[in-house]
């Protein structure tokens, strides 16, 4: 099955490279943030970081997302720049999180990102597009392609769908302009590499910070519906929080009342992405994280040259 998947991926790539499949251009520059493997490579924090920095430089960014597992259809304007306009169920958990974290940044979801971009243009929502999870969305022309990489996963070798987590072979990286690589083994790649670090902003209950040392000796249940929950558990321990119980769910998991009742614990801590799906359903703490790129100015220089 993986060989058949490789054949289909390579055939699709050839059809785009040779112009048999059309590519559509939006009226403003497009920066794509994507990956070659599934989940857990830090796309969302990078989108937030780039959107905020480009906003501060005077751009009006619009994040275009598919809105994976949202309970809506068509194109939905999640935010015009002042926070979410729709519930997370209509937006999707990650677009909703981006809309809540970034002011002055519009967020629009739609399976057809080109059509979503045209609507955003008609609504005058901004003048620069950031394509979230867009590396395989070849239908839309992009000025800059950034690929996020987990170096441990990369060095373990590719294992394509359906038996592995790889969406494309490693050589697909040659389509990208730069790789944004998490902490881990050093990589040698055929494109520029920018290291990204995860910054732990601390624990929060709703929007109020919670001191980690106030949880000492408490019974804590840590749970996460993300691609790599072990990273979340390790991050908590680095803050001095030792969970009594650790529970991992599938990425983008929707929690049932029974699952929440079974969590137990004096305190229940989850990720920010999970926490937005639990508002009004009990008391939960969440860990807020951000991305930091030590050489961000150099990455922005590369982006400016591409979109000039």
C-alpha positions, -999 to +999 in steps of 0.1 A: +000+000+000+028+024+008+044+017-027+010+025-043+007+057-022+043+067-033+033+062-070+002+084-066+021+111-048+049+112-074+023+112-103+005+141-087+037+160-083+047+154-119+013+167-131+017+199-111+053+204-122+044+200-159+014+222-158-013+196-163-029+206-130-035+244-128-021+266-100-041+297-091-027+330-079-043+352-052-039+390-055-016+392-024+016+373-015+012+338+000+035+323+026+028+286+032+036+268+064+034+230+061+051+197+067+058+164+051+047+142+080+015+143+100+012+166+130+035+174+158+060+195+139+050+229+154+030+245+125+005+264+146+030+282+169+050+291+138+019+305+121+012+326+152+048+338+154+050+348+117+015+364+117+023+386+147+058+396+135+045+405+100+016+424+115+041+444+136+060+452+104+028+468+089+013+439+070-023+428+075-020+390+075-048+366+067-044+330+078-060+305+054-068+271+069-087+240+059-103+239+093-097+202+099-126+184+115-147+215+118-185+210+120-193+234+092-190+236+054-180+262+028-160+292+036-161+307+072-146+339+084-133+329+118-118+363+126-116+397+110-087+405+133-104+411+166-108+375+179-132+346+170-165+354+154-178+318+154-176+289+179-146+265+176-168+238+162-174+259+131-138+271+129-118+240+138-097+239+169-064+252+154-079+281+134-099+291+165-067+290+186-049+312+160-079+337+160-079+339+198-041+343+201-035+369+173-051+404+172-049+423+139-048+390+120-078+376+101-085+339+099-106+323+072-113+285+067-123+267+036-114+235+019-107+255-013-080+279+000-080+299-033-118+306-030-113+314+007-085+339-003-107+355-029-135+360-003-110+375+022-098+399-005-133+409-014-139+416+023-107+436+025-095+416+055-057+420+047-029+421+022-008+390+029-018+354+032-003+327+055-014+293+043-017+270+073-008+234+066-004+242+029+026+223+016+004+197-002-022+223-013-005+227-047-036+242-063-027+276-047+004+294-058+027+304-029+056+329-029+073+312+000+071+275+011+082+268+047+083+232+060+084+223+097+104+193+107+108+171+137+144+160+134+139+128+154+112+118+130+132+128+100+163+108+109+142+077+116+135+075+079+104+079+058+074+056+062+046+067+039+009+064+044-010+043+052+015+025+074+035+055+084+031+093+092+048+105+060+026+124+035+053+126+009+088+112+003+118+132+018+128+145-017+096+166-017+115+190+006+132+203-025+100+222-033+104+243-001+124+275+004+134+268+040+130+242+067+120+252+103+135+225+125+126+217+161+152+209+188+168+175+183+195+158+161+213+181+138+202+178+102+219+184+068+193+195+043+194+208+007+176+240+017+182+267+044+176+256+080+162+277+108+160+263+143+128+268+163+125+266+200+094+259+221+088+286+247+067+275+277+045+306+285+032+289+317-001+274+330-034+292+326-070+288+338-089+306+311-068+337+306-054+339+342-019+326+349-015+298+375+018+293+393+032+259+388+045+256+423+009+260+436+002+225+423+030+209+443+019+176+459-015+177+442-031+148+423-028+160+387-042+144+356-025+155+324-043+148+291-039+158+255-055+152+221-025+161+200-002+142+176+026+137+201+012+139+237+045+128+253+060+162+245+032+179+264+038+157+294+076+164+293+069+201+291+049+200+322+076+181+340+101+208+329+079+233+347+081+212+379+046+197+375+046+159+379+013+144+367-002+116+387-019+103+356-011+108+319-037+102+292-031+106+254-060+109+229-060+111+191-051+145+175-081+168+173-101+146+197-135+157+207-142+148+244-173+130+255-189+138+289-179+103+301-142+108+291-141+140+311-157+124+341-132+095+340-102+119+341-101+122+378-075+142+396-076+173+418-063+194+389-067+186+352-042+201+328-043+199+290-030+218+259-043+251+248-057+235+217-077+211+238-088+237+263-107+257+238-129+226+233-136+224+270-148+259+278-179+257+299-175+220+306-156+222+339-124+236+354-093+228+334-058+243+333-039+245+301-002+250+291+004+279+267+033+276+244+049+299+218+076+295+191+110+313+191+134+313+162+168+326+172+176+336+136+141+350+129+155+382+112+173+361+086+141+341+080+121+373+076+147+386+051+143+355+030+105+359+031+107+396+022+128+388-008+104+362-020+073+383-016+088+416-029 
